[in-house]
């Protein structure tokens, strides 16, 4: 027997399905708002009283209680059109809310460690995230590699010296959030899932840690997308095909090995202005964005030979460089606070107006002020910190979000 469904009945069925979907989305929005209000890692949360909680309780215990409650109670159930459609689940705003508790925990822990234990970690954690995100070995396809956690397997590269300490800090936070948060869902039946807080991948943890480090150092607040997959091996250190920098020699010939040539997946400290354009252009960054990224040197430090043991001076092993007793800042004044001071100091250096020891720039810094096209951005950021922070935020998001799968930022 064939059942005939009238046009009006079909409309009623459609309206019912739409109402159900709206209810699910509304419930998701309320859930995300509740999580954000209770677990957001804003600086004011640290050491402050929270309405409805014991004012004498440490923030760690408050977060632990909230985390335990979230894990003990299913957060939300939802239906999928197709139970095997993992892509729909991965990009659904409802399912993405599962990341919020772990993301908040990571931000808070990194902020606490930097502010309470070691402010100098801000610059090195940011550098760690940068080196993970920029390693993309295919010259013309920046989607290969990127922010995938491969830095764990790349510490032996000379470009990554000095990154063992910040890596250990991020790994510790990563492992702690793994222990706190359960799997992303439990299956009740083929077409229904119960949403639970989900732990983050190491790549997600590192991208969030870099953003948290910036904010902990009084830089801009940066939200990033999540859902990255972890690499199980090192990415390629060298490009599959070098990007050549051509210059004309005095005799009229072409010199292909110049400071503009890009051969490795991490930037050389000796790149000139064209080399910087070549390198960051393949990562999708504009001139104003990669100049803004250079402003992170306001937090950076160099390895120096000052105070180095005699046995290390004879043979500069990796361990000697990792344990160097004296590190020299790029900009000496207040090296653990992010500001636009780097750009102002760079301009004064260009005019030879700074004192000895006031700054320690490398060739890529100098390239920003000897090229008029790049210098205009240095001048703009030196006089407008808000603009610098805005461009830095955009540049960081471009770098780390290329491997993310979520639509929401955390």
N, C-alpha and C positions, 0 to 999 in steps of 0.2 A: 504494500500500500504506500503510495507516495503522499507525503505530507506537504501541502501547499502552504507556504508562508507568505502572507500579504506584505505589500510594500510598507504599510504602517508598522507591521510587526518587526520587519527588518530594521526599521528606523529605531524602534524601541530597544531592540537588542543592541544596536550600535551605541545608543545613548547610555545604556547600562554599562557597556564595556568602557566607554569614555569616562563615566563617573568613577568607575573602579580605578582606572589609571590615574585620574586626578587625585583620588584619595591616597593612592600609594605615593605619588610624588609629593603631596602635601605632608604626609607622614615622614617622608625622607627629609624634607626641608626642616621640619620641626626637630627631627633627630639630629641633623647636622648642627642646628642652632644650639641645641642642648649640649652637645659634645663640645662645641666651640666655646660656649660660655663657661663650661666647667673645667676644660682642660687646656685652653689657649695659653701659650707660654709667653705672655707679654712680660717685659721687664718689671712692671709694677706688681706682678703676681709674687715675685720673689720677696720673701720677708714681710709681706703685707697680710692684713687680716682679710678673710673672705667671708662674706655674709652667709650665715647659716652654718658656719663651722667653728670649731674651737680655735680661738685666736692664738692659743699657746702651742697649737700643733704645728710641726714643721711641714712645709709644703710637700716634702717627700711622702709623709704619711698620708696627707690629704689625697695626693695623686694616687697612692697605692690603694686607698680605700675605694676611690672612684673607679680605678682600673679593675679591682676585684669585683665590684658591683656590675660593671659592664660585662665582664667575662662570665659571671654567674647567670646573667639574664639574657636570653636571646633578644637582640635589638629589634629586628624587623624581619618579616617574612615577605617574600615576593614571588611572583610567578614569571617564568620566562616563556616566550612563544615556542622556543625549542630548547629542550634540556641540554642539547649538545652544543648550543651556540655560545661558546666561551667568549667570543669577541663581544657579543651583546652584553654579557655579564661584566666584562672588563671595562667597558666604556659607559656603563649605566650609572647615572648620578646617584642612584640609590645604593648600589654596591660599593661605589667609591667612598662612601662615608665610613666604611670599615677601616680605612687608613687613618682616620683622624686621631684616635687615641694614641697610636704608636708614634705618629708624626709629632704630636704635642709633647710626648715624652722625650723624644730625641732632641727637639728644640730646647726643652727645658734643661736637660742634662748637659748639653754642650754649653749653653749659656752659663749654667752654674759652675762648671769646671773652669771656664775662662775667667769669669768674674771673681770667683772665690779661691781658685787654686793657682792658676797660671795665666795671666793676661797675655803673655807672649804667644800663647797657643793660637790666638785669633788669626794672626798672619799665616802661620804654618798650616793650620787646618784649611784656610781658604786656598792656599797654594796647593795643598793635597787635592782638593776638589777640582781645582783648575787643571792640574796635570792629568787627572783621571778623565775629565771631559774633553780635553783637546787632542787626545791621542786617537787620531783617525788616519789610518795608513793609506787609504786610497786617495790619490791626489785630487781627482775631480769628483769624488763622491763622498762628501763628509758624513754620510749616514752610516758608514762602516766604522765600528768602534764607538767612541764617544763615552759618555758617562755610564759605564757598565761595571764599575768596581774592579777593573783589571789592574788598577794601581797596586793591588795587593801582591801581584806577581811581577812587578816592574821596579822594585826598590833597588835592584843592582844597577840600574841605568845611572850613569853619572849625573844626568839632569835631575834625578830624584834624590840626590844626597840631602840629608837633613830631614827627611820625611818619615823616618821610623817612629819618632815620638808621637807626632800627631796621628799617624796611622794606628798606633796602639790604642790611643784614646778613643778614636772613632770605632775601632773593632770592639772595645769594651762596651761602649754604649749600644752598639749593634747587637751584641750578644745578650745584654740585659733586656732589651726590648723583645728579643726572641723568646726569652723566658716568661715575660709578662703577658704576652698576647697570644691567643690561640689561633687556630687555623681560620681562614676567611669565612667558611660556612660549614654547616652540617646539613646533610641531605635527609629530608623527611620522606620524600618520594621522588619520582622521576622528574617532576615539573615544579618542585617547590624547594626553596632553600631558606634556612634560618641564618640570618646574618650575624656574625660575631666579629669583634675587633680582630684585625689581621696584622701580623708582624710585617715589617718592611724588608725589602731586599737590602743587601749591603750597599748597592749602588744608590738606592733611594736614601739610605741613612747618610751616605757621604754627601749627596747633593743638598740635603737638608742641613747637614752639619756646616757646610760652607756658608749657607745663607744665615744660619744662626750665629756663626762666628762674626759675620759682618755686623749684625745687629748688636751682638754683645760688645763690640768695639765702638758702639754709638754710630754705626753707619745706617744705611737705609734698611727698612724692613722688606724682606724679599720672600715671596711665596713661590713655591715650585710645584710642578706636576709630579706625579708619582707613577708607580707601575713599571719600573725598570726591571729588566732581567739581569742577573749577575753573570759576568763572564767567568769561566772556569780556567782561564789561562791568560797570559800576557797578550796584549795587542801588539801589533808590529811596531817596532821602534822606528823604522825607516819607511818612507813613502814607497809605494810600489813603483812610482815614477817621479823623479825629482821635478820640482817646478823651477825652471831655470831663470836666473836673473841676468839679462844681457846688458853689457855696457860696451861702449866703443873705446878701444885703447888709443894711445897717442899716435901709433903708427897706422891707425885706420882699421885694424883688425877687431874681432869680436872676442871679448873675454867672457866666457860662460861661467866661470867659477868666481862669483862675486858675493858680497854680503847680502845680496838680494835673493840668492838661491835658497830654496827650501828643500832639504833632503831628509830631514827627520820629522817625526810626528809631534815632537815638542819644539817650541821655538828656541833658536839659538840666542844667547845673550848678545851676540855681535851683529844681529840683523840691522840693516839700515832702513830708511823710511819705505823704500820700495819693497824690501823684504817683509816688513811688517804688513804692508798692504797685501802682498802675496799670501802671507801666512793666514791672517785673520779673514781675508776675503773668502778663502775656501771654506771657512767655518760659518759664513753667512753674516759676518759682522761688518757694519759700516765703519768709516773712519772715526766718527764721533764716538762710536761704541767701543772700539778697541783702545782708543786714547783714554776713555773713561776707565776701562779695565786696568790700565797701567797705574791708575790712581791707587790701586791696592798696595802698591809699593810704599804707601804711607805707613803700612803695618809691617812691612818686610824687614828682614835682617840678612846680612851676609855672613858666611863663614869666614873667619879671619885666622891668621897665624899667631895673633896675640895670645900669650900665655900657653901656647902649644908645647907639650913635652918634647924634649930633645929627640926621643926615639921616633916621634911622629914627624918632626921636621925633616928627619932623614928619609922617611918613607911614609908619605901621606896616604895611609890606607883608608878604606871606607869607614872603619870604626873611628879613626882619628877625626875624620870630617864630621861624623855624626855626633861625636862627643866634644866638639870644639868648645873650649871654656869661654871664649869671648866671641859674641856675634855683633856685627856692626850694622846699625839701622841704615836704610836708604836715606831717611830723614831723621836726624838725631832727636829733635824735639818731640816728646810724647809719642813714641813709636807704637804704642798699643791702643791708640784712639784713632779712628778713621775720620778724616776730614779732607778738605780740599787743599790742605797745607802743602802736599806734594807738588802740586802744579805751581803754586806761588814760589816755592823754593827752587823749582826747576827754572822758572823765568829769571829769578835772581842769579842762579848759577850761570845762566847764559849771558848775563850782563857782568859776570865776575864780581858780584856784590856780596857773596856769602863768605863766611869765615871758614878757616881750616877746620875740618871735622864736623861741620854743620850738616853735610850731606855726603853720601857715597853712591853716586849714580853709576849705572852701567851703560854700554853703548845704546841699547834700545831705549833707554830714558832720554839720552842726548838726541837721538834721532827725532824725537817729538818736537824739539825746538829749533832744529836746523832745517826743517822742512816747513815752508810757509803754510802748506795745505793742512798739516797736522798742528802746527803751532797755534793756529786760530782757535782750535778746540782747547788747547792748554790755557790760552788767555781767557776763554769763556768760562772754563771750570774754576780757574784761579779767582775769579770775581763772583762766581755764583755756585755756592755749594749745593743748593737745592737742585740745580740743573745737573750737576755732577752726579748726585745720588740717583736721580731719575734715570740717567743714561746708564749708570753702573747696574742698576736693577734690571733694566731691559737686556743688557749685554749678558749678565749672569744667567738670566732665564733662557736666553737663546742658546747658551753653551750647554746647560745641563738638561734642558727639556727636550732635546732632539731625540732622546732614547726613551722618554716617558710615554705611557699609554693612557693615563687618566686625562679627563677633560678638566677636572677641577684642580685648583692649586691649594696647597696646604702650608 
